[in-house]
Amino acid sequence: MLQVENLSKTYRLKDRDIEALKNISFSTKPGEVLGIVGKSGGGKSTLMKILRGMESFDSGRIIMDGITILPDSSDDVVRKQMAITAIHLQRDFALWTESALKNVVRRVYSRKMGYEVLPTPEDSDYDEMYNEAMYYLRMVGLENKAHHLATILSGGEKQRLLIARQLAKKPKILLLDEPATMACPATKQEVLDAVKNVNREMNLTIIVVSHLPEIHEYLADRLIWLESGEIVADGRPAEVLDRFMAGIAESEPLKPRPDSRPLIKVRGLCKRNYVVGTGEVLKALKMENLNFEIFEGEITSFIGNSGGGKTTLLKILQGIKMPDEGSVCYRYADKWVDMLAYSPERMDVRRTMGIMYQEFALYSGETILDQIAYQLGVKGNDVIEYARSVAEEMGISDKVLDVIYTLTDMSEEDAKAAFEALGLTRDIFNDLFPRFPATEAQKFAKPVFKLMSLDPEVMWKLPDQLSGGERVRASLAILLAARPKI
């Protein structure tokens, strides 16, 4: 089904070359689930991109379902390669705002049309396409959610719907990049069970990249350990994982902070959401009377199932989502500031916060250094004072500036909707919060990159050029460069 022979890939950077893959060879059998494990930067993401046809390679060859792919293969051969494979990315939630069934029907119809559109009842195979789409939904356990809007599905259901859409392409090889890594235990199990069922019922060859041992233990028939671009081990998952885990040091507990003071106080917090459709409550959130404190310097975790309110709670703590009742106060300069009501100090508190979303919110068209320069422009010292002076010249009141500054902490999707509601564009940030010069941004970034064990060359890379682990650390480095307190 798949044969990889002497595959090599080198990235050419400004002052040196990085060998991402070094003469690797392996093969898979029809219907086999092959796991790939390894540390961040080991070559896993590069290999997946090459197998998908998204990345070129320097030497070697790939034989896939009878087609040979070489470094100089034509675009036509690469198109055939992409037709044979389908890839499911960890943080991909690209779904149409319509029913789960129609999301899959679009993908079925795209095999004929070349692009995604819904068929009309006049199409000769209209019923067959809908029946085929239902088959894929059954494969991932979503037949009972076929007519539910994709936007109100849980995280695990969305992931399974994305897998159903990939199956609708009729691939011979399914590539899974970190499936369900950031999901709760119940959601993760739903996704893994769906993958196992697809493999069993369709005899589909599946390649799974994950750094989580339990995923390989549950799914993989065979496991490859990829380290520094080379295959270190290839064999039974249990045996390979024993060797892989032996080299990972045990974590050490943090020292207690006996003299720390409360930094955040939450009192009487309530939030209720209901989504109703087809005559039933499809989704409900009931957050009732939450009371807690978070102390300076401590690490606090919130745990719960998908849809349990964790993200909603964090947005309330940020002051970008309002509760039905309650208060959220932050201590700033020995004064308690209410984050749910306007005050001149609220922007000062917000400046001390660094926020990283589950999707990591990296802008694909900007280098990591560009994004650090932007972060310093909105979170660096003295930026509030400067923004207020510019806003006054532009005739923008302090209350409106407070609202605009709130948008800097929103996810890209939420910020876009908020800008449209205000009749503004993101360009206003350039006037109010200009980016730091690149040379200054480097000074702030270098010690953080050292702390995060990131190669300085990552500063000049685009997000798509990073491995999964590098993307996580780069996202944290962008926030930490501005020295947040929270």
N, C-alpha and C positions, 0 to 999 in steps of 0.2 A: 504493500500500500504506500509506504513512505520509506525512502532510502536517502540518507544524507551522507555524502562522501567527501572527506577532507575539506570541510567548509571553513573558510577564514574570512574575517572582516576586521579592518583597521580604520579607526577614525583619525583623520588628520586635523590636529589642532594647531594653534598659532605657533607654539614652540616645540611641540613634540607629537609623536604618534601614540595612539592607544590601541593595543590589540584586543578587540572585544571578543573575538572567537579565534581559536588557534587550531586549525586543522582537525576539527571534530568530525566524527563519523558515528552514525547509529542508524537503526531501522526500526520500523514498527510492523506489526502484523495486522491484518484486517480485524476490526472490532476490539483492538487492544486499547487500554487506557494507560498512557505513558505519563508518569509524573516527572517534573523537573524541579529540583530544589537547589538552593545555593544562596550565598550571601548577596547583599546589595552590590550591584556593579559587576557581578560575576559573568554576565552575558545572557541571562535568561530573556530579558525583554528584547534584546537585539535578535536573538534566535527566533523568537515568536514573530517579530516583524518581517524577518527574512522569509520564514515559512509562509507567511500570509501574502508576500509579494509587495509589502510596504517599504522594504529596505533592500538596497542592492548589496552584493557581496563581492569579494575580491577574487577568490579562487575556490575550486571545488565544484561540486554539482549536487543537485537535488532531483531525485526521480520520484514523481508523485502521480499515482494512478496512471502510470504509463507515459507520462510527459516528463521530459528532461529539461531542467532549468539550469542555465549556465550564467556566468557573470555578464555575458554580452547577449543574452536572449532578447528576442524582439518583444515589442509591446504586446503583440498578439499572444505570445507564449505566456507572458505575465498575466494577461487577462484570463487565460485558461487556468493558470495557477490560482487566481483569485476566485474563479468559479468553483474550483474543487474545494477550497477552504472557506471557513467562516470563523470569525473571531469574536469572542465575548470579552469585553474589557471590564475591569473591576468597577470603575466609576462612571460607566456609560449609562445614562438614563434618558437617551434620546428616543422618546416615544411621542406619538401623535396624541393630541388631546381629544380622543374619541374612545370608543369601546376597545377592550382587549382583542375581541374578534376582528374588528376592522383593522387594527394595527397589524395583525398577522396576514389578513387578506391582502393588504397593500403589498406586503413583501412577496406573497405568492404571485400576485399579478405582475410584480416587477420583473419576474423571470421572463415574461412575455414582452413587456413594454420597455424594459431597460431603465425605468424610473418608477418611483412609488406613487401610485394613484389608485383610487377605488374603482373597480369595474362597475358597469351599469347593468341593470337587469336584462338589457338587450344582448349582452355578451353571451355567446353560445355556451361557454363553459362557466357561467356565473355560479350556478349551484355547486358545481364540482369544486370551484375555488373555495367557497365557504365551507364545504365539507372537509376539504383538505386542511384548511385553517383550524377547524375544530379538532382534527386529528392531532395537530401539533400542540394545541392547548391541552388535550387529554394527556399527551406525552409528559407534560410538565405539571400536571395536576391542577389546571386552571379552567377546566370545562365549566365549573359552576360560576366562574367569574367572567364568562365570555362577554356578557352585555354590560359589565361594569366599566365605568370610565377608567382609563389607564392612570389618570392623575390621582385617583383616590385609592389606588391599590397600595398595600403595605410595601415596605422595602423589599422583602423576600418575594412577594408576588410580582413586583416590577422586574426583579432579576430573572424570574422564571419566564415572564413574558418576553424579555429580551432574548432568552435562549430559544423560545418558540419561534421568534422572528428569524433567528439565525437558521433554525432547522428548515424554515420555509424556503430557504435558498437551495435546499437539497445538496448540502456539501457532502464530500466524502470524508473530510477531516474537520473536526471541530477543535478550535484552539481556545482554551480558557485561561485568561490571565488573571490570577489571584481571585478566583470565584468566591464571593461571600466573605472575603477576608475581614471587612469592616462591619459585618452584620452581627446581630445578637445571636445567641446559641440556637434559638428556635428558628430564626430566619435562615441561618447558615445551614441547618439540617434540612430545611425545605428545599434549598437550592441543590445541595449535595444529593438528596434523594431523587430530585428531578434529573440530574446528570446521570445518576446510576440507572434510572429507568430508561432514559434515552439510549444509553449504551446497550442495555439488555434487549430492548424491543426493536431497535433499529440497527444493531450491530455496527454502530458508527465508531470509527477510530477517533479517539480523543486524546489531546495532549494538554496536560494541566500544569501550569506554572504556579507554584505557591511556596511561601516560606513557612507555612503552618504544617507541622508534622501530621496532625490529626486528619487533615484533608487528604494527604497522600496515603495514610493508613486506611482510610475509608474507601477511596476511589481507585487508587493506582494498582494495576497488575504488575508494573515494573517501574523502577525509579532511577533517574539519572541525577547525579550530583555534579553541577557545573560550577567550577571555581576558577576565577581569573581567566575565563575564556577557554578552559580545558575541562574535559570530562575526567573527574577524579574517581567516580565509581558508577557502575551500571549493574543493577541486580534487583533482588527482592526488596520491597520497600522497607521492611523491618530491619534488614541488615544494613542497608545504605543509611537509614535514619540514625541507627546506633552510632555509626562512624561520624555522621554530620553533627549530631548533637554533642558528641564527646569533646568537640573543639570549642564549645560555647561556654563561657564563664558564667557562674551563678551570679544572680543579682544580689546587691547588698542593700540592706534597708537604710533609709535616710536617718540622720541623727535627729532626735526630737528638738523642738524649739520651745522651751518652757516659757519664755518671756514674750511670745508673740501676742499681738492685740487683734481684736476683731477688725477686719477690713471691709466686710460686706455683711449687711444684716437684711434678712428676708423675713417679713412678718405678714401672716394671714393671706398668703398668695392663693388666688383662685382663678382658674381659667377653664372654660367649658366650650367645646366645639362639637358640632354634630354635622355629619354629611348624610343627606337623605336622598334616596333614589329608588325607583321602581317600587315605591310603597313601603320601604323598610329603611331602618337606620343602618347605613353601610359602614360608618366609621364614627366613633365617639371618643372624645377626650374629656376626662373629668379630673381636673387638678384642684384639690380641695384643701384649703387651709395649711399651706406649707409654711413652716417656720424653721429657719436654721441660720447659722452664722458661719462665715468662712474667715479663717485667721490668716494674718500676714505670713507669707513664706511657706504655707502648707500646700500640699497637693490634695485636692478634693475631687473625687470621682462620682459621677452619676451613672447608675447601671439600670437597665430595664429593657424589656422587649421592644421591638420595632413598633412605632406608633404609641409608645407609652408616655410621650411628652418630654423627652430629654431635650430635643432640639428646640421645642417651644419654650422650655424653661430657660435655656441658654439665651435665646433671643429676648426674653423678658429681662434677664439679668443684664443684657447689653443695653436695654432701654430702647430697642427698636421694635418691640411688640408689646402691646398693652395688655395687662391682665384684666379680669372682670373686677377683682378686688385685691387689696393688699398693697404693700410697699416694698421697694428695693432701695436701700441706701448704701452709699460708699463713703468711707472715711477719706477725706482729702484735706491736707493741711490742718488736721485736728478738728475738722468740721464735717458733719454728716450731710451728704448731698443726696437728694432724692432723684434717682435716675428716671423716674416716671413722670416728672413734672419739670417744666422749664425753670432754669436758674442760670445766671452767668457762669457758675462754677461747673455746670454739667459738661460743657465742652472740655474743661481742664481734666475732669475725671476720664472722659472718653479718650483723651490723648494718651493716657497711661495704660490703655488696654490694647492688647494684641489678640486678634481673633483669627483662628484658622478653621475653615469649614471642612466637612467630611470630603467634599469634592476637591479640596486644596486650593481652588480658585486661582490657579496660575494662568496668566494670560499667554496664550500660545504664540502670539506674534512678538513678544518682548523677551529679551534676555533676562536672566535672573538679576544681573546688576541693574538693569533698567527698573525692574520691579522693586529692588531695594531702594533706589533713588526716589521712586514714587512713595514708598512707605515712609521714608524719612521726611518727605515733603508734607505728609499728613499727620505724622506722629512725632516728629523731632521736636527738640526744645525750641521755644519761642514761635512755633508755627501759628498758635492761636492768636497771639498778639498781632502778628503780621496779617493774618486773615481778617481780623477785625478792622484793621486800618484800611485794607483794600475794599472790604465790604462797605465801609462807611462812604468811601469815594464813589462806589457803584450804587449807592442808595439802598443797600440791603440792610435790613434791620438785624439786630442781634438774635432775635427769635428765629428769623428765617435762616440766618447763618447757622444757628444751632441745628435746624432741620437738615440743612445741606450737609453739615459735618456728620450727622448721623448716617448719611448714605455711604460714607467712606468705610463703615464697618459692616455693610450689608453684603450678602453674596451677590455675584454679578446679576443673577436673575431677579432678585428682589430689588436691587438698585435700579435696574433698567425700568421696572414697573413704576418705581417711585419717581424717577426722573420724568417719565411720561406724565404722571399725575400732576407734577409741579410745573410742567411745561418747560423743563430745562433739559440741557444735554450735559454729558460728562465733561465737556470742554470748560465748564465753569471752574472745575477743579484746577485747571492750569493757571487761572488768574488768582484764585484764592490760596491754593496750596501748591506752588511751583516745586518741581522736583529738585532734589539736591544735585549738584554737579557730580559727574561720574567719579572724579578723583576723590571727592569727599565721601561719596557712597562707599568706595573701596576701603577707606580708612575705618569706617564703621563696620564693614563686612568682614574684614580679615580676621579679627579675633573670634568672631562668631563662627566663621567657617572652620577655624581650628578647633573650637569647642565641639562642633557638630561632625568632626572628622570628614569634612568635605574638601575635595581637591579645589584649590583656588580657580582652576580652569572652568569650574562649573559656573562661575560668574558670567562668563561670556557665552554660555550655552542657552538654547531655547528649551522650554519644558519638554518638548517632544524628543529631545536628544538625551534626556536623563532616564536612568532606570527608575523602577518604582520606588525603591528605597531612597534614591537620591532626590526624587520629587518630594517625598515627605520631609527629608532633612532640609532641602532648599526652601520649602514653604515655611518651616520653623525659623530658618536663618533670616528670611525676609522680615518676619515679625520681630525677632530678637535684635536685629540691627538697630532698631529704634529704642532699645532698652525699656520695654514695657514693665510696668509694676504688676500687672495682672495678665 
